Amino acid sequence: MTTTTFQVPGMTCGHCTGAVTDELSKINGVTKVDVDLETKKVSLESDAAVEWQIIVDAIDEAGFEAVKS
């Protein structure tokens, strides 16, 4: 199990967290997504390490930008 943590600074509401969670959940091997709206922090658990560009692309698809923490 691998955990990747990063920031998504543009999130402002529950709809934002839902969009981010939905897109990240589509990535193969992802088992859990935790989004903290207050801190803008996202933790992604997966069976194996997920390439950063795949995460960036998923967050972009949700309409946001991922920033390494």
mmCIF file of the N, C-alpha and C atoms, coordinates in Angstrom:
data_MODEL
# 
_entry.id   MODEL 
# 
loop_
_atom_site.group_PDB 
_atom_site.id 
_atom_site.type_symbol 
_atom_site.label_atom_id 
_atom_site.label_alt_id 
_atom_site.label_comp_id 
_atom_site.label_asym_id 
_atom_site.label_entity_id 
_atom_site.label_seq_id 
_atom_site.pdbx_PDB_ins_code 
_atom_site.Cartn_x 
_atom_site.Cartn_y 
_atom_site.Cartn_z 
_atom_site.occupancy 
_atom_site.B_iso_or_equiv 
_atom_site.pdbx_formal_charge 
_atom_site.auth_seq_id 
_atom_site.auth_comp_id 
_atom_site.auth_asym_id 
_atom_site.auth_atom_id 
_atom_site.pdbx_PDB_model_num 
ATOM 1   N N  . MET A 1 1  ? 0.851   -1.177 0.000   1.00 0.00 ? 1  MET A N  1 
ATOM 2   C CA . MET A 1 1  ? 0.000   0.000  0.000   1.00 0.00 ? 1  MET A CA 1 
ATOM 3   C C  . MET A 1 1  ? 0.896   1.240  0.000   1.00 0.00 ? 1  MET A C  1 
ATOM 4   N N  . THR A 1 2  ? 0.562   2.188  -0.837  1.00 0.00 ? 2  THR A N  1 
ATOM 5   C CA . THR A 1 2  ? 1.309   3.434  -0.957  1.00 0.00 ? 2  THR A CA 1 
ATOM 6   C C  . THR A 1 2  ? 0.366   4.610  -0.718  1.00 0.00 ? 2  THR A C  1 
ATOM 7   N N  . THR A 1 3  ? 0.857   5.625  0.003   1.00 0.00 ? 3  THR A N  1 
ATOM 8   C CA . THR A 1 3  ? 0.075   6.836  0.223   1.00 0.00 ? 3  THR A CA 1 
ATOM 9   C C  . THR A 1 3  ? 0.807   8.013  -0.409  1.00 0.00 ? 3  THR A C  1 
ATOM 10  N N  . THR A 1 4  ? 0.081   8.793  -1.192  1.00 0.00 ? 4  THR A N  1 
ATOM 11  C CA . THR A 1 4  ? 0.610   10.007 -1.817  1.00 0.00 ? 4  THR A CA 1 
ATOM 12  C C  . THR A 1 4  ? -0.206  11.176 -1.283  1.00 0.00 ? 4  THR A C  1 
ATOM 13  N N  . THR A 1 5  ? 0.486   12.206 -0.799  1.00 0.00 ? 5  THR A N  1 
ATOM 14  C CA . THR A 1 5  ? -0.190  13.372 -0.237  1.00 0.00 ? 5  THR A CA 1 
ATOM 15  C C  . THR A 1 5  ? 0.215   14.609 -1.016  1.00 0.00 ? 5  THR A C  1 
ATOM 16  N N  . PHE A 1 6  ? -0.767  15.454 -1.310  1.00 0.00 ? 6  PHE A N  1 
ATOM 17  C CA . PHE A 1 6  ? -0.507  16.674 -2.079  1.00 0.00 ? 6  PHE A CA 1 
ATOM 18  C C  . PHE A 1 6  ? -1.602  17.687 -1.795  1.00 0.00 ? 6  PHE A C  1 
ATOM 19  N N  . GLN A 1 7  ? -1.457  18.888 -2.315  1.00 0.00 ? 7  GLN A N  1 
ATOM 20  C CA . GLN A 1 7  ? -2.409  19.979 -2.110  1.00 0.00 ? 7  GLN A CA 1 
ATOM 21  C C  . GLN A 1 7  ? -3.199  20.231 -3.397  1.00 0.00 ? 7  GLN A C  1 
ATOM 22  N N  . VAL A 1 8  ? -4.443  20.657 -3.230  1.00 0.00 ? 8  VAL A N  1 
ATOM 23  C CA . VAL A 1 8  ? -5.280  21.137 -4.334  1.00 0.00 ? 8  VAL A CA 1 
ATOM 24  C C  . VAL A 1 8  ? -5.847  22.472 -3.863  1.00 0.00 ? 8  VAL A C  1 
ATOM 25  N N  . PRO A 1 9  ? -5.081  23.568 -4.052  1.00 0.00 ? 9  PRO A N  1 
ATOM 26  C CA . PRO A 1 9  ? -5.444  24.852 -3.452  1.00 0.00 ? 9  PRO A CA 1 
ATOM 27  C C  . PRO A 1 9  ? -6.738  25.484 -3.958  1.00 0.00 ? 9  PRO A C  1 
ATOM 28  N N  . GLY A 1 10 ? -7.232  25.129 -5.117  1.00 0.00 ? 10 GLY A N  1 
ATOM 29  C CA . GLY A 1 10 ? -8.410  25.784 -5.669  1.00 0.00 ? 10 GLY A CA 1 
ATOM 30  C C  . GLY A 1 10 ? -9.742  25.296 -5.141  1.00 0.00 ? 10 GLY A C  1 
ATOM 31  N N  . MET A 1 11 ? -9.753  24.267 -4.302  1.00 0.00 ? 11 MET A N  1 
ATOM 32  C CA . MET A 1 11 ? -11.017 23.729 -3.798  1.00 0.00 ? 11 MET A CA 1 
ATOM 33  C C  . MET A 1 11 ? -11.651 24.698 -2.793  1.00 0.00 ? 11 MET A C  1 
ATOM 34  N N  . THR A 1 12 ? -12.962 24.938 -2.952  1.00 0.00 ? 12 THR A N  1 
ATOM 35  C CA . THR A 1 12 ? -13.645 25.875 -2.068  1.00 0.00 ? 12 THR A CA 1 
ATOM 36  C C  . THR A 1 12 ? -14.940 25.331 -1.471  1.00 0.00 ? 12 THR A C  1 
ATOM 37  N N  . CYS A 1 13 ? -15.400 24.157 -1.939  1.00 0.00 ? 13 CYS A N  1 
ATOM 38  C CA . CYS A 1 13 ? -16.705 23.664 -1.473  1.00 0.00 ? 13 CYS A CA 1 
ATOM 39  C C  . CYS A 1 13 ? -16.789 22.147 -1.575  1.00 0.00 ? 13 CYS A C  1 
ATOM 40  N N  . GLY A 1 14 ? -17.903 21.614 -1.108  1.00 0.00 ? 14 GLY A N  1 
ATOM 41  C CA . GLY A 1 14 ? -18.136 20.183 -1.166  1.00 0.00 ? 14 GLY A CA 1 
ATOM 42  C C  . GLY A 1 14 ? -18.179 19.635 -2.582  1.00 0.00 ? 14 GLY A C  1 
ATOM 43  N N  . HIS A 1 15 ? -18.698 20.428 -3.507  1.00 0.00 ? 15 HIS A N  1 
ATOM 44  C CA . HIS A 1 15 ? -18.720 19.994 -4.909  1.00 0.00 ? 15 HIS A CA 1 
ATOM 45  C C  . HIS A 1 15 ? -17.294 19.811 -5.423  1.00 0.00 ? 15 HIS A C  1 
ATOM 46  N N  . CYS A 1 16 ? -16.405 20.706 -5.038  1.00 0.00 ? 16 CYS A N  1 
ATOM 47  C CA . CYS A 1 16 ? -14.992 20.623 -5.440  1.00 0.00 ? 16 CYS A CA 1 
ATOM 48  C C  . CYS A 1 16 ? -14.369 19.324 -4.932  1.00 0.00 ? 16 CYS A C  1 
ATOM 49  N N  . THR A 1 17 ? -14.582 19.023 -3.649  1.00 0.00 ? 17 THR A N  1 
ATOM 50  C CA . THR A 1 17 ? -13.993 17.810 -3.091  1.00 0.00 ? 17 THR A CA 1 
ATOM 51  C C  . THR A 1 17 ? -14.575 16.562 -3.752  1.00 0.00 ? 17 THR A C  1 
ATOM 52  N N  . GLY A 1 18 ? -15.851 16.616 -4.085  1.00 0.00 ? 18 GLY A N  1 
ATOM 53  C CA . GLY A 1 18 ? -16.479 15.498 -4.774  1.00 0.00 ? 18 GLY A CA 1 
ATOM 54  C C  . GLY A 1 18 ? -15.889 15.269 -6.155  1.00 0.00 ? 18 GLY A C  1 
ATOM 55  N N  . ALA A 1 19 ? -15.667 16.354 -6.885  1.00 0.00 ? 19 ALA A N  1 
ATOM 56  C CA . ALA A 1 19 ? -15.087 16.245 -8.233  1.00 0.00 ? 19 ALA A CA 1 
ATOM 57  C C  . ALA A 1 19 ? -13.676 15.668 -8.169  1.00 0.00 ? 19 ALA A C  1 
ATOM 58  N N  . VAL A 1 20 ? -12.882 16.145 -7.213  1.00 0.00 ? 20 VAL A N  1 
ATOM 59  C CA . VAL A 1 20 ? -11.509 15.653 -7.050  1.00 0.00 ? 20 VAL A CA 1 
ATOM 60  C C  . VAL A 1 20 ? -11.529 14.173 -6.659  1.00 0.00 ? 20 VAL A C  1 
ATOM 61  N N  . THR A 1 21 ? -12.378 13.823 -5.717  1.00 0.00 ? 21 THR A N  1 
ATOM 62  C CA . THR A 1 21 ? -12.475 12.429 -5.277  1.00 0.00 ? 21 THR A CA 1 
ATOM 63  C C  . THR A 1 21 ? -12.902 11.522 -6.425  1.00 0.00 ? 21 THR A C  1 
ATOM 64  N N  . ASP A 1 22 ? -13.896 11.940 -7.189  1.00 0.00 ? 22 ASP A N  1 
ATOM 65  C CA . ASP A 1 22 ? -14.380 11.133 -8.314  1.00 0.00 ? 22 ASP A CA 1 
ATOM 66  C C  . ASP A 1 22 ? -13.287 10.865 -9.333  1.00 0.00 ? 22 ASP A C  1 
ATOM 67  N N  . GLU A 1 23 ? -12.550 11.903 -9.720  1.00 0.00 ? 23 GLU A N  1 
ATOM 68  C CA . GLU A 1 23 ? -11.505 11.734 -10.738 1.00 0.00 ? 23 GLU A CA 1 
ATOM 69  C C  . GLU A 1 23 ? -10.353 10.872 -10.235 1.00 0.00 ? 23 GLU A C  1 
ATOM 70  N N  . LEU A 1 24 ? -9.938  11.075 -8.995  1.00 0.00 ? 24 LEU A N  1 
ATOM 71  C CA . LEU A 1 24 ? -8.842  10.277 -8.453  1.00 0.00 ? 24 LEU A CA 1 
ATOM 72  C C  . LEU A 1 24 ? -9.246  8.823  -8.269  1.00 0.00 ? 24 LEU A C  1 
ATOM 73  N N  . SER A 1 25 ? -10.499 8.578  -7.959  1.00 0.00 ? 25 SER A N  1 
ATOM 74  C CA . SER A 1 25 ? -10.991 7.212  -7.764  1.00 0.00 ? 25 SER A CA 1 
ATOM 75  C C  . SER A 1 25 ? -10.979 6.403  -9.055  1.00 0.00 ? 25 SER A C  1 
ATOM 76  N N  . LYS A 1 26 ? -10.945 7.069  -10.186 1.00 0.00 ? 26 LYS A N  1 
ATOM 77  C CA . LYS A 1 26 ? -10.916 6.390  -11.493 1.00 0.00 ? 26 LYS A CA 1 
ATOM 78  C C  . LYS A 1 26 ? -9.539  5.839  -11.842 1.00 0.00 ? 26 LYS A C  1 
ATOM 79  N N  . ILE A 1 27 ? -8.500  6.260  -11.127 1.00 0.00 ? 27 ILE A N  1 
ATOM 80  C CA . ILE A 1 27 ? -7.143  5.805  -11.416 1.00 0.00 ? 27 ILE A CA 1 
ATOM 81  C C  . ILE A 1 27 ? -7.010  4.343  -10.989 1.00 0.00 ? 27 ILE A C  1 
ATOM 82  N N  . ASN A 1 28 ? -6.468  3.514  -11.883 1.00 0.00 ? 28 ASN A N  1 
ATOM 83  C CA . ASN A 1 28 ? -6.275  2.096  -11.586 1.00 0.00 ? 28 ASN A CA 1 
ATOM 84  C C  . ASN A 1 28 ? -5.400  1.920  -10.353 1.00 0.00 ? 28 ASN A C  1 
ATOM 85  N N  . GLY A 1 29 ? -5.845  1.063  -9.442  1.00 0.00 ? 29 GLY A N  1 
ATOM 86  C CA . GLY A 1 29 ? -5.075  0.750  -8.248  1.00 0.00 ? 29 GLY A CA 1 
ATOM 87  C C  . GLY A 1 29 ? -5.383  1.622  -7.048  1.00 0.00 ? 29 GLY A C  1 
ATOM 88  N N  . VAL A 1 30 ? -6.133  2.711  -7.245  1.00 0.00 ? 30 VAL A N  1 
ATOM 89  C CA . VAL A 1 30 ? -6.475  3.593  -6.126  1.00 0.00 ? 30 VAL A CA 1 
ATOM 90  C C  . VAL A 1 30 ? -7.512  2.893  -5.251  1.00 0.00 ? 30 VAL A C  1 
ATOM 91  N N  . THR A 1 31 ? -7.222  2.841  -3.949  1.00 0.00 ? 31 THR A N  1 
ATOM 92  C CA . THR A 1 31 ? -8.116  2.161  -3.021  1.00 0.00 ? 31 THR A CA 1 
ATOM 93  C C  . THR A 1 31 ? -8.856  3.120  -2.092  1.00 0.00 ? 31 THR A C  1 
ATOM 94  N N  . LYS A 1 32 ? -8.306  4.335  -1.897  1.00 0.00 ? 32 LYS A N  1 
ATOM 95  C CA . LYS A 1 32 ? -8.941  5.293  -0.990  1.00 0.00 ? 32 LYS A CA 1 
ATOM 96  C C  . LYS A 1 32 ? -8.482  6.703  -1.328  1.00 0.00 ? 32 LYS A C  1 
ATOM 97  N N  . VAL A 1 33 ? -9.411  7.650  -1.242  1.00 0.00 ? 33 VAL A N  1 
ATOM 98  C CA . VAL A 1 33 ? -9.108  9.067  -1.446  1.00 0.00 ? 33 VAL A CA 1 
ATOM 99  C C  . VAL A 1 33 ? -9.690  9.841  -0.264  1.00 0.00 ? 33 VAL A C  1 
ATOM 100 N N  . ASP A 1 34 ? -8.848  10.594 0.417   1.00 0.00 ? 34 ASP A N  1 
ATOM 101 C CA . ASP A 1 34 ? -9.294  11.468 1.510   1.00 0.00 ? 34 ASP A CA 1 
ATOM 102 C C  . ASP A 1 34 ? -8.995  12.906 1.122   1.00 0.00 ? 34 ASP A C  1 
ATOM 103 N N  . VAL A 1 35 ? -10.021 13.751 1.150   1.00 0.00 ? 35 VAL A N  1 
ATOM 104 C CA . VAL A 1 35 ? -9.856  15.166 0.804   1.00 0.00 ? 35 VAL A CA 1 
ATOM 105 C C  . VAL A 1 35 ? -10.261 16.009 2.007   1.00 0.00 ? 35 VAL A C  1 
ATOM 106 N N  . ASP A 1 36 ? -9.362  16.888 2.439   1.00 0.00 ? 36 ASP A N  1 
ATOM 107 C CA . ASP A 1 36 ? -9.641  17.801 3.544   1.00 0.00 ? 36 ASP A CA 1 
ATOM 108 C C  . ASP A 1 36 ? -9.802  19.202 2.960   1.00 0.00 ? 36 ASP A C  1 
ATOM 109 N N  . LEU A 1 37 ? -11.039 19.662 2.885   1.00 0.00 ? 37 LEU A N  1 
ATOM 110 C CA . LEU A 1 37 ? -11.328 20.956 2.264   1.00 0.00 ? 37 LEU A CA 1 
ATOM 111 C C  . LEU A 1 37 ? -10.664 22.102 3.019   1.00 0.00 ? 37 LEU A C  1 
ATOM 112 N N  . GLU A 1 38 ? -10.632 22.034 4.337   1.00 0.00 ? 38 GLU A N  1 
ATOM 113 C CA . GLU A 1 38 ? -10.079 23.120 5.141   1.00 0.00 ? 38 GLU A CA 1 
ATOM 114 C C  . GLU A 1 38 ? -8.585  23.337 4.875   1.00 0.00 ? 38 GLU A C  1 
ATOM 115 N N  . THR A 1 39 ? -7.828  22.245 4.794   1.00 0.00 ? 39 THR A N  1 
ATOM 116 C CA . THR A 1 39 ? -6.378  22.356 4.573   1.00 0.00 ? 39 THR A CA 1 
ATOM 117 C C  . THR A 1 39 ? -5.995  22.243 3.099   1.00 0.00 ? 39 THR A C  1 
ATOM 118 N N  . LYS A 1 40 ? -6.981  21.874 2.247   1.00 0.00 ? 40 LYS A N  1 
ATOM 119 C CA . LYS A 1 40 ? -6.755  21.654 0.808   1.00 0.00 ? 40 LYS A CA 1 
ATOM 120 C C  . LYS A 1 40 ? -5.832  20.460 0.555   1.00 0.00 ? 40 LYS A C  1 
ATOM 121 N N  . LYS A 1 41 ? -5.738  19.556 1.530   1.00 0.00 ? 41 LYS A N  1 
ATOM 122 C CA . LYS A 1 41 ? -4.839  18.414 1.458   1.00 0.00 ? 41 LYS A CA 1 
ATOM 123 C C  . LYS A 1 41 ? -5.584  17.180 0.953   1.00 0.00 ? 41 LYS A C  1 
ATOM 124 N N  . VAL A 1 42 ? -4.924  16.443 0.056   1.00 0.00 ? 42 VAL A N  1 
ATOM 125 C CA . VAL A 1 42 ? -5.486  15.210 -0.476  1.00 0.00 ? 42 VAL A CA 1 
ATOM 126 C C  . VAL A 1 42 ? -4.513  14.072 -0.185  1.00 0.00 ? 42 VAL A C  1 
ATOM 127 N N  . SER A 1 43 ? -5.040  12.959 0.335   1.00 0.00 ? 43 SER A N  1 
ATOM 128 C CA . SER A 1 43 ? -4.253  11.748 0.542   1.00 0.00 ? 43 SER A CA 1 
ATOM 129 C C  . SER A 1 43 ? -4.846  10.661 -0.338  1.00 0.00 ? 43 SER A C  1 
ATOM 130 N N  . LEU A 1 44 ? -3.985  10.046 -1.104  1.00 0.00 ? 44 LEU A N  1 
ATOM 131 C CA . LEU A 1 44 ? -4.389  9.036  -2.070  1.00 0.00 ? 44 LEU A CA 1 
ATOM 132 C C  . LEU A 1 44 ? -3.713  7.725  -1.696  1.00 0.00 ? 44 LEU A C  1 
ATOM 133 N N  . GLU A 1 45 ? -4.492  6.692  -1.410  1.00 0.00 ? 45 GLU A N  1 
ATOM 134 C CA . GLU A 1 45 ? -3.933  5.379  -1.122  1.00 0.00 ? 45 GLU A CA 1 
ATOM 135 C C  . GLU A 1 45 ? -4.112  4.501  -2.352  1.00 0.00 ? 45 GLU A C  1 
ATOM 136 N N  . SER A 1 46 ? -3.058  3.738  -2.659  1.00 0.00 ? 46 SER A N  1 
ATOM 137 C CA . SER A 1 46 ? -3.104  2.887  -3.845  1.00 0.00 ? 46 SER A CA 1 
ATOM 138 C C  . SER A 1 46 ? -2.302  1.606  -3.607  1.00 0.00 ? 46 SER A C  1 
ATOM 139 N N  . ASP A 1 47 ? -2.580  0.613  -4.435  1.00 0.00 ? 47 ASP A N  1 
ATOM 140 C CA . ASP A 1 47 ? -1.878  -0.670 -4.339  1.00 0.00 ? 47 ASP A CA 1 
ATOM 141 C C  . ASP A 1 47 ? -0.388  -0.510 -4.611  1.00 0.00 ? 47 ASP A C  1 
ATOM 142 N N  . ALA A 1 48 ? -0.042  0.385  -5.513  1.00 0.00 ? 48 ALA A N  1 
ATOM 143 C CA . ALA A 1 48 ? 1.346   0.669  -5.879  1.00 0.00 ? 48 ALA A CA 1 
ATOM 144 C C  . ALA A 1 48 ? 1.467   2.170  -6.126  1.00 0.00 ? 48 ALA A C  1 
ATOM 145 N N  . ALA A 1 49 ? 2.693   2.649  -6.207  1.00 0.00 ? 49 ALA A N  1 
ATOM 146 C CA . ALA A 1 49 ? 2.917   4.080  -6.440  1.00 0.00 ? 49 ALA A CA 1 
ATOM 147 C C  . ALA A 1 49 ? 2.246   4.514  -7.744  1.00 0.00 ? 49 ALA A C  1 
ATOM 148 N N  . VAL A 1 50 ? 1.598   5.678  -7.703  1.00 0.00 ? 50 VAL A N  1 
ATOM 149 C CA . VAL A 1 50 ? 0.949   6.255  -8.881  1.00 0.00 ? 50 VAL A CA 1 
ATOM 150 C C  . VAL A 1 50 ? 1.847   7.372  -9.401  1.00 0.00 ? 50 VAL A C  1 
ATOM 151 N N  . GLU A 1 51 ? 2.119   7.358  -10.702 1.00 0.00 ? 51 GLU A N  1 
ATOM 152 C CA . GLU A 1 51 ? 2.962   8.398  -11.299 1.00 0.00 ? 51 GLU A CA 1 
ATOM 153 C C  . GLU A 1 51 ? 2.324   9.770  -11.065 1.00 0.00 ? 51 GLU A C  1 
ATOM 154 N N  . TRP A 1 52 ? 3.169   10.752 -10.754 1.00 0.00 ? 52 TRP A N  1 
ATOM 155 C CA . TRP A 1 52 ? 2.699   12.104 -10.458 1.00 0.00 ? 52 TRP A CA 1 
ATOM 156 C C  . TRP A 1 52 ? 1.887   12.667 -11.623 1.00 0.00 ? 52 TRP A C  1 
ATOM 157 N N  . GLN A 1 53 ? 2.309   12.431 -12.854 1.00 0.00 ? 53 GLN A N  1 
ATOM 158 C CA . GLN A 1 53 ? 1.605   12.988 -14.013 1.00 0.00 ? 53 GLN A CA 1 
ATOM 159 C C  . GLN A 1 53 ? 0.185   12.441 -14.123 1.00 0.00 ? 53 GLN A C  1 
ATOM 160 N N  . ILE A 1 54 ? -0.033  11.203 -13.721 1.00 0.00 ? 54 ILE A N  1 
ATOM 161 C CA . ILE A 1 54 ? -1.383  10.625 -13.739 1.00 0.00 ? 54 ILE A CA 1 
ATOM 162 C C  . ILE A 1 54 ? -2.268  11.360 -12.733 1.00 0.00 ? 54 ILE A C  1 
ATOM 163 N N  . ILE A 1 55 ? -1.717  11.670 -11.572 1.00 0.00 ? 55 ILE A N  1 
ATOM 164 C CA . ILE A 1 55 ? -2.454  12.431 -10.556 1.00 0.00 ? 55 ILE A CA 1 
ATOM 165 C C  . ILE A 1 55 ? -2.760  13.832 -11.077 1.00 0.00 ? 55 ILE A C  1 
ATOM 166 N N  . VAL A 1 56 ? -1.754  14.488 -11.640 1.00 0.00 ? 56 VAL A N  1 
ATOM 167 C CA . VAL A 1 56 ? -1.926  15.841 -12.183 1.00 0.00 ? 56 VAL A CA 1 
ATOM 168 C C  . VAL A 1 56 ? -3.022  15.848 -13.245 1.00 0.00 ? 56 VAL A C  1 
ATOM 169 N N  . ASP A 1 57 ? -3.009  14.859 -14.129 1.00 0.00 ? 57 ASP A N  1 
ATOM 170 C CA . ASP A 1 57 ? -4.015  14.786 -15.194 1.00 0.00 ? 57 ASP A CA 1 
ATOM 171 C C  . ASP A 1 57 ? -5.421  14.588 -14.623 1.00 0.00 ? 57 ASP A C  1 
ATOM 172 N N  . ALA A 1 58 ? -5.557  13.761 -13.592 1.00 0.00 ? 58 ALA A N  1 
ATOM 173 C CA . ALA A 1 58 ? -6.865  13.518 -12.975 1.00 0.00 ? 58 ALA A CA 1 
ATOM 174 C C  . ALA A 1 58 ? -7.385  14.790 -12.302 1.00 0.00 ? 58 ALA A C  1 
ATOM 175 N N  . ILE A 1 59 ? -6.516  15.475 -11.589 1.00 0.00 ? 59 ILE A N  1 
ATOM 176 C CA . ILE A 1 59 ? -6.913  16.722 -10.921 1.00 0.00 ? 59 ILE A CA 1 
ATOM 177 C C  . ILE A 1 59 ? -7.275  17.780 -11.962 1.00 0.00 ? 59 ILE A C  1 
ATOM 178 N N  . ASP A 1 60 ? -6.527  17.828 -13.049 1.00 0.00 ? 60 ASP A N  1 
ATOM 179 C CA . ASP A 1 60 ? -6.824  18.760 -14.144 1.00 0.00 ? 60 ASP A CA 1 
ATOM 180 C C  . ASP A 1 60 ? -8.198  18.458 -14.737 1.00 0.00 ? 60 ASP A C  1 
ATOM 181 N N  . GLU A 1 61 ? -8.512  17.195 -14.883 1.00 0.00 ? 61 GLU A N  1 
ATOM 182 C CA . GLU A 1 61 ? -9.816  16.786 -15.421 1.00 0.00 ? 61 GLU A CA 1 
ATOM 183 C C  . GLU A 1 61 ? -10.951 17.266 -14.512 1.00 0.00 ? 61 GLU A C  1 
ATOM 184 N N  . ALA A 1 62 ? -10.669 17.326 -13.205 1.00 0.00 ? 62 ALA A N  1 
ATOM 185 C CA . ALA A 1 62 ? -11.664 17.825 -12.243 1.00 0.00 ? 62 ALA A CA 1 
ATOM 186 C C  . ALA A 1 62 ? -11.724 19.354 -12.237 1.00 0.00 ? 62 ALA A C  1 
ATOM 187 N N  . GLY A 1 63 ? -10.777 20.008 -12.936 1.00 0.00 ? 63 GLY A N  1 
ATOM 188 C CA . GLY A 1 63 ? -10.797 21.461 -13.032 1.00 0.00 ? 63 GLY A CA 1 
ATOM 189 C C  . GLY A 1 63 ? -9.890  22.168 -12.040 1.00 0.00 ? 63 GLY A C  1 
ATOM 190 N N  . PHE A 1 64 ? -8.915  21.447 -11.492 1.00 0.00 ? 64 PHE A N  1 
ATOM 191 C CA . PHE A 1 64 ? -8.042  22.006 -10.486 1.00 0.00 ? 64 PHE A CA 1 
ATOM 192 C C  . PHE A 1 64 ? -6.575  21.734 -10.807 1.00 0.00 ? 64 PHE A C  1 
ATOM 193 N N  . GLU A 1 65 ? -5.695  22.221 -9.935  1.00 0.00 ? 65 GLU A N  1 
ATOM 194 C CA . GLU A 1 65 ? -4.267  22.011 -10.089 1.00 0.00 ? 65 GLU A CA 1 
ATOM 195 C C  . GLU A 1 65 ? -3.741  21.298 -8.839  1.00 0.00 ? 65 GLU A C  1 
ATOM 196 N N  . ALA A 1 66 ? -2.948  20.262 -9.049  1.00 0.00 ? 66 ALA A N  1 
ATOM 197 C CA . ALA A 1 66 ? -2.318  19.547 -7.942  1.00 0.00 ? 66 ALA A CA 1 
ATOM 198 C C  . ALA A 1 66 ? -0.939  20.132 -7.671  1.00 0.00 ? 66 ALA A C  1 
ATOM 199 N N  . VAL A 1 67 ? -0.602  20.279 -6.390  1.00 0.00 ? 67 VAL A N  1 
ATOM 200 C CA . VAL A 1 67 ? 0.682   20.842 -5.984  1.00 0.00 ? 67 VAL A CA 1 
ATOM 201 C C  . VAL A 1 67 ? 1.310   19.884 -4.985  1.00 0.00 ? 67 VAL A C  1 
ATOM 202 N N  . LYS A 1 68 ? 2.545   19.454 -5.256  1.00 0.00 ? 68 LYS A N  1 
ATOM 203 C CA . LYS A 1 68 ? 3.225   18.566 -4.317  1.00 0.00 ? 68 LYS A CA 1 
ATOM 204 C C  . LYS A 1 68 ? 3.400   19.275 -2.983  1.00 0.00 ? 68 LYS A C  1 
ATOM 205 N N  . SER A 1 69 ? 3.155   18.536 -1.887  1.00 0.00 ? 69 SER A N  1 
ATOM 206 C CA . SER A 1 69 ? 3.311   19.144 -0.569  1.00 0.00 ? 69 SER A CA 1 
ATOM 207 C C  . SER A 1 69 ? 4.639   18.779 0.047   1.00 0.00 ? 69 SER A C  1 
# 
